[in-house]
Every structure is written in structure tokens, then in C-alpha cells.
Amino acid sequence: MAVHLRRGSPSDAPALGDICYRAFKSLAEAHGFEPDFPSVELAVGVMSGLLAHPGFYNVVAEAGGRIVGSNFLDERNAISGVGPITIDPDSQNDGAGRALMVDVMTRSEARGFAGIRLVQAGYHSRSLALYAKLGFAAREPLACLQGPAIGETMPSCAVRPATPADLAACDRLCLEVHGHTRSGELADAIAQGSARVVERSGRITGYASMIAFFGHAVGETNDDLKALIAAAEAFLGPGFLIPTRNHALLRWTLEAGLRITQTLTLNDDRSLQRARRGLAAVSDLLSSDRGAVMRSYGKLWPAVCSTFVAIAGASSAVAAPSPAVIADIDLAKPFATRAPWRFTATQGEPIKDPIYGEGDAPGPIKLCLRASLTAPCDAQLRGNLPTQSLSEIFSDVHFLSGAEVVRPHGVSGQPLLLVQTASLRSGDGDRVVYTQVLAYRRADDRFERIYERSTGRNNNQETRFIAAGPLRGDIISVEPTENAPYGFWISVSALTPQDTYRQVLRYRSATRYNDGNSLAVIDSEMPNIQQRLGVWKPGTPLPLPPSPCPKPHLIRAELWCR
């Protein structure tokens, strides 16, 4: 029977809640486990909350004129989370589960999220097989803990309710431990009063949106996490999740009287990789001494921090992934943007070198410029490389040479965003280097790419933003000439009053290829460039490079330092 997908509406909540309850119940009881949703009413409430929440994308599956399932995508953070996905137990093997998964995966990719992850019930082999075929990989075994409240305090640890003023400190901690932040869901939890922070010596060293199945927690050490767990009045729903590899924390919870109710598996798309920052924490789950995720029921249902996943009635929880965040720039303050614009760059694990066929090469880098945590990546920031006649291998970004806010007009003037990326190296060591500059247009609250240039890396090629001096704000590029005598084409682009770039100079250099000059070509050509632009005259002090130049002198308009 053909499956039709559409967006859900609040009126779908009763039907979706009924399917959700029956899907989780039938599978759990078939394996001897308690249902994750104890009543239809609770499941309907969850569906109502998710359908109404602006931070969640939803999709409904219909077949034969009736609803047979649904899926959701948590879009509140830089990492998207799948679920709950539920299929009517009476409509198995009709392709609805796969269609719903492909839909949210396509949505996540189209909106530029850095990754997508889910947690799968350990007893449900069919869902594990489906996720594997869709490209997900098992990353971490998890244990769900439940039991009476511990009611203890940890020495030197003070736990208190989180406030909006704590959000920045919590974000910094999460970024340090996991390589990404979870600002969207933490803000929801703070607004609902469920979030807690732990302090040591007056400093926030951990936080939890809720110690339960639909919450998450992060700590610098296991003691911070123990303090948050011990302070919880109850563990709502099935319990909270701990990676089983964190034996110390797991053993402590068991000795405190908690029990393992089920095991689960953290899965992510194979294109995502764990963070390289802090300890090697997987997703927002504690895999060593620095970070954990807890999930829960209760007051968080209307604004779920993470969500269940169920295929053919499978029960599992969503976890956000931890790609390596190698650049994270808040653009709102320097550009005084109307929306909370942000630039991020994440990098995957090393790959097998496709050029040499052995050894590792740096993993692919994903760039994103977005107006908010839930907005798609803006197309004005180019995420791939222009390859022209080169192999498509060189179109992917594997090096981030630089990403910074530059100020061509001084501290009080309008800044620009400068980003330089590069491809893998070719057999001769060359690579594609791409430079782009973006300006903020306040009237439309948007960024616009105002400069771009692609060069190689060999043969002294370079593109440089000039940060100081008479050419401040100009961009100079160097490319080799095509014929003898071999030198370089020097191009200079300058800002216009409208904050766009236009080329103001192009000439063949005095510097010759392989002439023995140790200076970069832009530095050896700087007197020539400035003289041609009318900002330097012979007889006045030479424009010198930032590096030491003990004996500056000109030879046929080329600067030498020795």
C-alpha cells in the first residue's frame, strides 16, 4: 500500500498519541519490559506538545486513507535529534518507517545541521537493522537507570536552580566537554524551572536540564554529575541514561540503590564524528569523566529536550551528536545583527587518504552561517570549493585556514567576516584554497558574500586580507603567470563605499619565480603595489613585512631583506 507523507496538525494528536502508546507498548511487552508510555493520555499529551512546539519539525504518514505513523526532528540546536518515530503495530512492513526516517534525514541535511543522532532500544534488532541500512552507526552502549531518589549531597558541590543568567556559562561548559552547545533545549528547561546547576568554589562546573529520560546533563567531573543526580527528587519516566563505559559513575548509581531497567545504543550518521575537545565524550553522554545526558518525562513533555524513537513499536531516546567544533563565532555582537547570527565549522574524523591510498587525511569540514539555532545554513557562505577542471575530490573542504571578524574601517566601523578554506592536497602537494568575505546588510538582516577567490597553494600563490597600513581592508592575491619569464599576477581589490569589493590593480610582478627571495610574494611586491596605487614614493621609508627585515632594499622594484 502506498505511503503518503504530510505535515501534522494539532488535530492529529489523538490519533498519533494512540499509535505512539500502542507501538511502544506492544514491542516492550513482547520483550518483557515495561512500556515507556504508561498511558494513552500521556502519549497524546506528548504528541500535542511536539506538534505545537516551533522547535520541532513533524511529518505524518498515511496509507489507505488513515494515519499509520509519525516522526519528529528536534531543531533547537546545532545538532538535530530524531524522534519520536512511531508506526502503527497493525501497519508493519509497509515502508512507512523508512519513509519517515528518510524524510527527517533529508530535512536535517537541507537545513544544514551539523549532525543527526538517535538512541535505539537494545532489545529491538529490527530498528537497529533499519538504522544501519540508512547509514547510522552504533557508537556507544547505554544503560537506563531508575530507582528511589538518592537524597545525598556531594562535598564542596552546591546544587541550585538554573537561571537565564547561567545560560552562557552552561553553554561554555557544554562546548568544552562535547564540542557543541544545547542552548535551545536548556533555555526551555530553565523557563520551565527544571534545570539545575552545580557550583564548586563559586564556579558552575555542571548543569542538568533534568535528571530524567528527556533531559541532559554535563559536568566537568563525575563528582559534578553525582551531585546533580543525588539532588534529584525523582527520576521521571523510564529513568536516565549513562554510557556503560563510564564504569565509575555507573557503579556509584548501582551502589546508591538504582537499578538498570534496559540497555540502549547511541547511533549517529556515519558522516558525524565524536568531538575532539574535552574528554572523548560521545554525544552529550558521559563516556569518561566529563559529561552525561539524562532523559525524562514530566513537565518537559510540552517542550521535550530529546525524544523517543520507535520503529515497529521500538522504544529509544534521542541523543545529540558531538562533531568536532573547530570554529564557533557569535556574530550578533560585532555586527550588531538583529537576529542571533552565528558562524560554525565542524570537522569529521580523519579519513583514508584518497590521493595516496594509505594513511589518514583530515576529515571533511562543514561550514554553517545561520540566523538562529533553528534556521538553515545560509547559502551566502559557500561550503564547498570551486574545482574548475580538477577532480571532485578537491571540492570538499578539509582545512579551515582561518575564520575571523575583520575590521577594514577600524574599531568603530562595520566589520566583515573573512573565511579561508582548503581542499585535500594533491599528489604534488598543491590544494585548492578558497577565500570569501561576507558583509552584513542591516536593512535586510542578512549576510552577503562580497568577495571570493580561488587559488592554489603551490608556486607561492596566496590571498591575503590587509589588516593595517595604507591598504587596510584591501585584499591582495597572487597567482603564477602562464608563460616565461615566470612571475606572478598581482591583483588588488579594494572596498567601495557600499562595502563591496572591486579590483583596482592587476599587473605582472617584478618578483620572479624561484629567484631566491625568501619573502612571500605579497611582501616582496608591497613597495611596487603601494607605488602603483599612489600611497608610497621612492625615497620614503620602505613598507616592510611583519617579520624581521634586517637589510631592506629594492632590486628592480622587488623588496629584499638580505
Secondary structure, DSSP 4 states (H G I P E B T S, - for coil): ---EEE---GGGHHHHHHHHHHHHHHHHHHTT---SS--HHHHHHHHHHHHH-TTEEEEEEEETTEEEEEEEEE-SSSEEEE---EE-GGGTTSSHHHHHHHHHHHHHHHTT-SEEEEEEETT-HHHHHHHHHTTEEEEEEEEEEE-S------TT-EEEE--GGGHHHHHHHHHHHHSS--HHHHHHHHHHT--EEEEETTEEEEEES-SSTT--EEESSHHHHHHHHHH-S---TT-EEEETT-HHHHHHHHHTT-EEEEEEEEEEETT-----SSS--BTTB-SSSS-B-----STTGGG-SS-EE-STT--EE------EEEEEEE-HHHHT-SS--EEEEEE---EE-TTTSSSEEPPPEEEEEESSTTSPPPTTS--S---TTS-GGGGS--EEEEEEEE-TT-TTS--EEEEEEE----TTS---EEEEEEEEEGGGTEEEEEEEEEE-SSTT-EEEE--SSTTTT-EEEEEE-SSSSP-EEEEEEEE-TTS-EEEEEEEE-SS-TTSS--S-HHHHTHHHHHHHTTS--TTSPPP--SS--SS-EEETTEEE--
